[in-house]
Amino acid sequence: MLIIIIFSLILTACSSDSGKADSGAGNNEPASATQSAGENAGDNIEANEQAYFEERLYADVPDMDYGEYDFKILTFAEAGNPVHDHPDVTWHEDQMGEMLNDAVYARNTAIEERFNIKITEIHSNDSAGDLRKSVNTQEDMYDLAGQRMVASLSPITSGFYMNLHALPHLDLTKPWYLQSSVENLTVGGKLFTVYSEILISPYSATAVIVFNKTLHQDLKLADPYQMVKDGTWTIDALYEMSRQGSKDLNGDGKMTFADDQWGFMTGVDIMAAALFGGGGRISSMQSNGSIELMLGTEKTFSVMDKMFQIIYDDEITMNVHKGKHDQPNPNLAMDKLWMDGRALFGGTRISNIRLWREMDTPFGMLPMPKYDEAQERYYSVVSPWQAMGIGIPVTATNIDRTTIILEALSAESRYTLRPAYFEVALKMKQARDEESAEMLDYIFGNTVIDTAMTFNFGKMFEDFQYLASNNDRNIQSFYEKYLPRTEKDIDNFVDFINNLDN
């Protein structure tokens, strides 16, 4: 209680000193002007900040009055796929009392009141097309544009985005921008889209392993949490456990989606997740700024050879992109198999976990396994297929206003939205146990953002994943086939950057 009281006083002091001791510090307390909607938000966010305490930094931007300006953020949606309906820009009155929704409310209200604006999300099934239309007609329709990262290369090279490094008020060294994205997506000194903590998608797109605790206990298997801590959580360990978890429940002599228990369930994402988890890469950003392709290396072959023994064994693994199932799409098939409690392990993204909140069977989270025990760290890749980057369209007419709000909104998100997502939505509601909460430190402690993977040069990343659809082991042949067009995409990208004025 004493800590809570002290922290509340600190928040109050920081609020009252806004614009004095800290330039542009703003109001740290959740606004109460809309009490009918946000009566519970303040209490939730205060508890939330207690749960994830760190020294607070502030956006170094001036307080401004923008006269009730409608600040529009374009985001992408995908019809029929709930993992892309991120609760991170728009809050909903009928969901007040839900921690993540309250965090969005508190974050938005603080920024809206500080700058006298209204934040509006345009959540579009064709965000790329909407952005293109805006640029082609030279209409200032969006202040910020969020795009699925894997599809960002075309709008970037079409000249739809500004170079963030050349704009005022943005401090891209601050923690509210994922530094791995700043480092690995800056090419030739230019950065067009970045992972900002305005959005939770870079976190929800992170690869993880989940395990069914009931099945694990029934099989009397080794404690995977302790294995992670001891450094023995490896691909071989995952394989041995998965092998024991596979069962022909109806005794018909064949493994089927509807009737049997699987040691491992996954989709084609497992290819990149396993490669990065095992210390491999698709590309590497060199010290001179060049992009070196790494998929054709011995490291790649070694990591994937180990992983193939799991994901290509149709007696152990249900690959929902390959196996026959009775669901309209692979994502729903994975959800059904997991919710039915008929999979021991699953390779997935964190985003899917929030869809399982009604599941009765307890489950836990683990980082992707290491290649072997000699590997020093666990690595978790951020999938650009789901993660959304933020950029500023070239049609933005008031650069100062746009960058000031982007910086302030990103900073505020770090201390409201991010802790809500980590401490409450993941650690307390969905992960189901304290050990899984501890595992998040391993998962998020070494996230990887790969340049060639993010921009999907030559579709090498995208099509590499689909090798898993037909058990193709010939990575060397695949690499040689895709190398020319991948190098061409990289060369064209670099040429585009070199020909820009700033």
C-alpha positions in Angstrom: 0.0 0.0 0.0 2.9 2.4 0.9 4.4 1.8 -2.6 1.0 2.5 -4.3 0.6 5.7 -2.3 4.1 6.9 -3.1 3.8 6.1 -6.8 0.4 7.9 -6.9 2.1 11.0 -5.4 4.9 10.8 -8.0 2.3 10.6 -10.8 0.5 13.6 -9.4 3.7 15.6 -9.0 4.8 14.8 -12.6 1.3 15.9 -13.8 1.4 19.2 -12.0 4.9 20.0 -13.3 3.9 19.3 -16.9 5.8 21.7 -19.2 8.1 22.8 -16.3 10.7 20.3 -15.2 10.1 18.0 -18.2 9.6 19.5 -21.6 6.3 18.2 -23.0 5.8 15.7 -20.2 2.0 16.0 -20.3 -0.5 14.6 -17.9 0.3 11.2 -16.6 -3.0 10.6 -14.8 -5.9 9.1 -16.8 -8.3 11.9 -17.7 -11.6 11.9 -15.9 -13.6 14.1 -18.3 -15.5 11.1 -19.7 -16.3 9.4 -16.4 -19.4 7.6 -17.8 -17.0 5.7 -20.1 -13.8 5.6 -18.1 -14.8 5.4 -14.4 -12.7 2.3 -13.9 -9.9 3.1 -16.3 -7.9 5.3 -13.8 -7.8 2.6 -11.2 -6.9 -0.1 -13.7 -4.1 1.9 -15.2 -2.7 2.9 -11.8 -2.5 -0.7 -10.8 -1.1 -1.5 -14.2 1.8 1.0 -13.8 2.5 -0.6 -10.4 2.8 -4.0 -12.1 5.3 -2.8 -14.6 7.4 -0.1 -13.0 10.3 1.5 -14.7 11.8 5.0 -14.7 9.5 7.0 -16.9 10.9 8.9 -19.8 9.0 11.7 -21.6 8.6 12.8 -25.2 10.6 16.0 -25.7 7.9 17.8 -27.6 6.0 21.0 -26.8 2.4 21.1 -25.6 0.2 22.4 -28.4 -3.5 23.2 -29.1 -4.6 21.8 -32.4 -8.2 23.0 -32.2 -10.0 19.6 -32.0 -8.1 18.3 -35.0 -9.1 14.8 -36.1 -5.8 12.8 -36.1 -6.4 9.8 -38.4 -4.4 6.5 -38.2 -4.8 4.0 -41.0 -4.4 0.4 -39.9 -4.8 -2.9 -41.7 -7.5 -5.6 -41.0 -8.1 -9.0 -42.5 -11.6 -10.2 -42.9 -12.3 -13.4 -40.9 -9.0 -13.3 -39.1 -9.4 -12.0 -35.5 -5.7 -11.9 -34.8 -5.5 -8.7 -36.8 -8.2 -7.0 -34.8 -5.7 -5.5 -32.3 -7.2 -3.6 -29.4 -4.6 -0.9 -29.5 -5.9 2.3 -31.2 -9.6 2.4 -30.5 -11.3 1.9 -27.1 -14.9 0.7 -26.7 -17.3 1.9 -24.1 -19.0 -1.5 -23.7 -15.6 -3.0 -22.7 -14.7 -0.5 -19.9 -13.2 -2.5 -17.0 -11.1 -4.6 -19.4 -7.5 -3.7 -18.7 -6.3 -3.4 -22.3 -9.3 -1.4 -23.4 -8.9 0.9 -20.4 -5.2 1.4 -21.2 -6.1 2.5 -24.8 -8.8 4.8 -23.3 -6.3 6.3 -20.8 -3.6 6.7 -23.4 -5.9 8.3 -26.0 -7.6 10.6 -23.6 -4.2 11.8 -22.2 -3.0 12.7 -25.7 -6.3 14.1 -26.9 -6.6 16.4 -24.0 -3.0 17.5 -24.1 -3.1 18.5 -27.8 -6.8 19.1 -28.2 -7.2 16.5 -30.9 -9.4 13.5 -31.5 -7.8 10.1 -32.4 -9.6 8.2 -35.2 -8.7 4.8 -36.5 -9.5 3.7 -40.0 -9.2 -0.1 -39.8 -9.2 -1.2 -43.4 -9.2 -4.5 -45.2 -7.3 -2.7 -48.0 -5.0 -0.3 -46.2 -2.4 -0.5 -48.9 -5.0 0.4 -51.5 -6.3 3.2 -49.3 -2.9 4.7 -48.9 -2.2 4.4 -52.6 -5.4 6.2 -53.4 -4.6 9.0 -50.9 -1.1 9.5 -52.4 -2.3 9.3 -56.0 -5.0 12.0 -55.4 -2.6 14.0 -53.2 -5.2 14.1 -50.4 -4.0 14.5 -46.8 -6.3 11.7 -45.6 -4.1 10.0 -43.0 -1.7 11.4 -40.5 -0.1 8.0 -39.8 -0.3 4.8 -41.9 0.1 1.4 -40.5 0.9 -1.4 -42.9 1.5 -5.1 -42.5 5.3 -5.1 -42.7 5.6 -8.0 -45.1 3.7 -5.9 -47.7 5.5 -2.6 -46.9 8.2 -2.8 -49.7 5.9 -1.7 -52.5 4.5 1.4 -50.8 8.0 2.4 -49.7 9.5 2.1 -53.1 6.5 3.8 -54.6 7.4 6.8 -52.6 4.4 6.8 -50.3 6.3 7.3 -47.0 8.6 10.0 -45.6 12.1 9.2 -44.2 11.5 9.2 -40.5 15.2 10.0 -39.8 14.8 13.4 -41.6 11.8 14.6 -39.7 11.6 16.9 -36.6 10.5 15.9 -33.1 11.2 12.2 -33.5 13.8 10.6 -31.2 14.2 7.2 -32.7 16.6 6.2 -30.0 13.9 6.2 -27.4 12.5 2.8 -26.1 9.0 3.4 -27.4 10.4 2.5 -30.8 11.6 -1.1 -31.0 15.3 -0.5 -31.4 15.8 -3.7 -33.4 13.4 -2.3 -36.0 15.2 1.0 -36.1 18.6 -0.7 -36.5 17.5 -3.4 -39.0 15.0 -1.4 -41.1 17.2 1.6 -41.6 19.0 1.2 -44.9 21.3 3.9 -46.3 20.4 6.1 -43.4 16.7 6.1 -44.2 13.8 4.6 -42.3 10.3 4.6 -43.7 8.3 2.5 -41.3 9.1 1.5 -37.7 7.6 -0.6 -34.9 6.1 1.9 -32.4 4.6 0.9 -29.1 1.4 2.7 -30.2 0.6 -0.8 -31.6 0.8 -4.1 -29.8 1.2 -6.1 -33.0 5.0 -6.3 -32.9 4.7 -8.1 -29.6 1.6 -10.2 -30.5 3.4 -11.3 -33.7 6.3 -12.8 -31.7 6.8 -16.6 -32.0 6.3 -18.8 -29.0 5.8 -22.5 -28.0 2.7 -23.3 -25.9 2.2 -26.5 -24.0 -0.8 -28.3 -22.6 -0.1 -28.7 -18.9 -2.6 -31.4 -18.3 -1.2 -33.7 -21.0 2.3 -32.8 -20.0 1.6 -33.9 -16.4 -0.2 -37.0 -17.5 2.9 -38.0 -19.5 5.2 -37.3 -16.5 7.6 -35.3 -18.7 10.5 -33.1 -17.6 9.6 -29.6 -16.5 10.1 -27.4 -19.6 10.2 -24.2 -17.5 13.2 -25.5 -15.7 14.8 -26.6 -18.9 14.5 -23.1 -20.2 16.2 -21.7 -17.1 18.9 -24.4 -17.3 19.5 -23.8 -21.0 18.5 -27.3 -22.0 15.3 -26.4 -23.9 16.4 -27.4 -27.4 15.0 -28.7 -30.6 15.9 -32.2 -29.6 14.1 -31.8 -26.3 11.0 -30.6 -28.1 11.2 -33.6 -30.5 11.5 -36.2 -27.7 8.5 -34.8 -25.8 6.4 -34.3 -28.9 7.0 -37.9 -29.9 5.6 -39.1 -26.6 2.6 -36.8 -26.8 1.3 -38.2 -30.1 -1.5 -40.8 -29.7 -3.9 -42.6 -32.0 -6.8 -42.2 -29.7 -9.4 -44.1 -31.7 -7.1 -47.0 -32.5 -7.8 -47.0 -36.3 -4.1 -47.1 -37.2 -3.9 -43.6 -38.7 -3.5 -40.1 -37.3 -6.4 -37.7 -38.2 -7.1 -34.1 -37.2 -10.6 -34.8 -35.8 -9.9 -38.0 -33.8 -6.4 -38.1 -32.4 -3.9 -36.4 -30.1 -0.9 -34.7 -31.6 2.5 -34.1 -30.1 2.9 -30.9 -31.9 0.6 -28.6 -33.8 1.7 -25.7 -36.0 1.4 -23.9 -39.3 3.9 -22.9 -41.9 5.2 -20.0 -39.7 7.1 -22.6 -37.8 9.8 -22.6 -40.5 11.0 -19.0 -39.8 10.3 -19.3 -36.1 12.4 -22.5 -35.8 15.2 -21.1 -38.0 15.6 -17.9 -35.9 15.1 -19.7 -32.6 18.0 -22.0 -33.5 20.3 -19.0 -34.2 19.8 -18.9 -38.0 18.8 -15.9 -40.1 17.4 -15.0 -43.5 19.7 -12.0 -43.7 22.2 -10.0 -41.7 22.6 -6.2 -41.6 26.3 -5.5 -42.0 28.3 -2.8 -40.4 28.7 -1.0 -43.7 24.9 -0.9 -44.2 24.8 -3.7 -46.7 22.3 -6.6 -46.4 23.9 -10.1 -46.5 21.6 -13.1 -47.3 22.1 -16.0 -44.8 19.5 -18.6 -45.9 22.0 -20.6 -47.9 24.5 -21.1 -45.1 25.4 -24.3 -43.2 23.8 -22.9 -40.1 20.5 -22.7 -41.8 20.8 -26.3 -43.1 21.8 -27.6 -39.6 19.0 -25.9 -37.8 16.3 -26.9 -40.2 17.5 -30.5 -40.5 16.9 -30.8 -36.7 13.5 -29.1 -37.0 12.4 -31.2 -40.0 12.4 -34.3 -37.8 9.5 -32.8 -35.9 7.5 -30.8 -38.4 7.8 -33.3 -41.3 6.8 -36.3 -39.2 3.1 -36.7 -39.9 2.7 -39.1 -37.0 3.7 -36.4 -34.6 2.8 -33.1 -36.1 -0.4 -31.6 -37.3 0.5 -28.8 -39.7 -2.8 -27.0 -40.2 -1.6 -25.6 -43.5 -1.0 -29.0 -44.8 -3.1 -31.5 -42.9 -6.8 -32.2 -43.7 -9.2 -30.6 -41.2 -12.8 -29.6 -41.1 -12.3 -25.8 -40.5 -12.7 -23.0 -43.0 -9.2 -21.7 -42.5 -5.9 -22.9 -40.9 -6.0 -20.4 -38.0 -9.4 -21.7 -36.9 -8.2 -25.3 -37.3 -5.3 -24.6 -34.9 -7.6 -22.9 -32.4 -10.0 -25.9 -32.5 -7.3 -28.5 -32.0 -5.7 -26.6 -29.1 -9.0 -25.7 -27.4 -10.1 -29.4 -27.7 -7.0 -30.2 -25.6 -5.6 -32.6 -28.3 -2.1 -31.2 -28.7 0.8 -31.4 -26.3 2.9 -28.6 -27.9 2.1 -25.8 -30.3 4.2 -23.5 -32.4 2.3 -20.2 -32.7 2.4 -16.4 -32.2 1.4 -14.7 -29.0 -1.6 -13.2 -30.7 -3.4 -16.5 -30.8 -3.2 -16.9 -27.0 -5.7 -14.2 -26.4 -8.2 -16.2 -28.5 -7.9 -19.1 -26.0 -8.8 -17.2 -22.9 -12.0 -19.3 -22.4 -10.0 -22.6 -22.6 -10.5 -24.7 -19.5 -7.3 -26.7 -19.8 -4.3 -24.9 -18.3 -1.4 -24.2 -20.6 2.0 -22.5 -20.5 4.3 -20.5 -22.8 7.9 -21.1 -23.7 10.5 -19.5 -26.0 11.4 -21.1 -29.2 13.9 -23.9 -28.5 17.6 -23.4 -29.0 19.6 -25.4 -31.6 21.6 -27.0 -28.8 22.7 -26.4 -25.3 25.8 -24.5 -26.5 23.7 -21.8 -27.9 23.9 -18.9 -25.5 20.4 -17.3 -25.9 16.8 -18.0 -26.9 15.7 -16.1 -29.9 12.1 -15.1 -30.8 11.3 -13.8 -34.3 8.7 -11.1 -34.9 6.6 -12.1 -37.9 6.1 -9.3 -40.5 3.1 -11.2 -41.7 1.2 -9.9 -38.7 3.3 -7.1 -37.2 2.4 -3.6 -38.4 4.8 -0.8 -38.8 4.0 2.9 -38.5 4.9 5.5 -41.2 4.1 9.0 -42.2 2.5 9.4 -45.7 4.1 11.9 -48.0 0.7 13.6 -48.2 0.9 14.8 -44.6 0.8 18.6 -44.8 1.6 19.5 -41.2 4.8 17.7 -40.4 5.3 19.4 -37.0 1.9 18.4 -35.8 2.2 14.8 -37.1 5.6 14.1 -35.6 4.8 15.8 -32.3 1.7 13.6 -31.8 3.5 10.5 -33.1 6.3 11.0 -30.6 3.9 11.8 -27.7 1.5 9.0 -28.5 4.4 6.5 -28.8 5.8 7.6 -25.4 2.5 7.5 -23.6 1.9 4.0 -25.0 5.0 2.7 -23.4 3.7 3.5 -19.9 0.0 2.6 -20.4 -0.6 0.2 -23.3 2.6 -1.8 -23.1 2.4 -2.6 -19.4 -1.3 -3.5 -19.7 -0.5 -5.9 -22.5 2.5 -7.5 -20.7 1.4 -7.6 -17.1 -2.3 -8.1 -17.4 -3.4 -9.4 -20.7 -0.5 -11.9 -21.0 0.9 -12.6 -17.6 -2.2 -12.6 -15.5 -5.1 -13.6 -17.7 -3.8 -15.7 -20.6 -0.5 -17.3 -19.6 -2.3 -19.1 -16.7 0.7 -19.4 -14.4 3.6 -17.5 -12.8 6.2 -19.5 -14.7 4.8 -18.4 -18.1 5.0 -14.8 -16.9 8.7 -15.4 -16.2 9.1 -17.0 -19.7 8.1 -13.7 -21.2 11.5 -12.3 -20.2 13.1 -15.0 -22.3 10.7 -14.5 -25.2 10.9 -10.7 -25.4 14.4 -10.5 -24.1 15.9 -11.4 -27.5 13.4 -10.7 -30.2 14.7 -10.7 -33.8 13.7 -8.4 -36.6 15.3 -9.5 -39.9 15.6 -7.0 -42.8 15.1 -9.4 -45.7 12.3 -11.2 -43.9 10.5 -7.9 -43.0 10.6 -6.5 -46.5 10.0 -10.0 -48.0 12.7 -9.3 -50.7 12.1 -11.7 -53.7 9.4 -13.4 -51.6 12.2 -15.5 -50.2 10.8 -15.4 -46.7 7.2 -15.9 -47.7 7.8 -18.9 -49.9 10.5 -20.4 -47.6 7.7 -21.0 -45.1 5.6 -22.9 -47.6 8.3 -25.5 -48.0 6.5 -27.0 -45.0 3.4 -27.6 -47.0 4.9 -30.5 -48.9 7.8 -31.6 -46.6 10.4 -30.1 -48.9 13.9 -30.4 -47.3 15.9 -29.0 -50.2 16.7 -25.6 -48.9 19.8 -25.3 -51.0 17.8 -25.7 -54.2 15.2 -23.3 -52.9 17.8 -20.7 -52.1 19.5 -20.9 -55.5 16.1 -20.5 -57.2 15.2 -17.4 -55.2 18.6 -15.8 -54.9 18.5 -13.8 -58.2 15.2 -12.1 -57.7 15.9 -11.5 -54.0 19.2 -9.8 -54.8 17.4 -7.8 -57.5 14.8 -6.6 -55.0 17.6 -5.6 -52.6 19.5 -3.7 -55.3 16.3 -1.9 -56.4 15.6 -0.9 -52.8 19.1 0.4 -52.3 19.0 2.3 -55.7 15.7 3.8 -54.6 17.2 5.0 -51.4 20.3 6.4 -53.0 18.3 8.4 -55.4 16.3 10.2 -52.7 17.1 13.8 -51.9 16.9 13.2 -48.1 
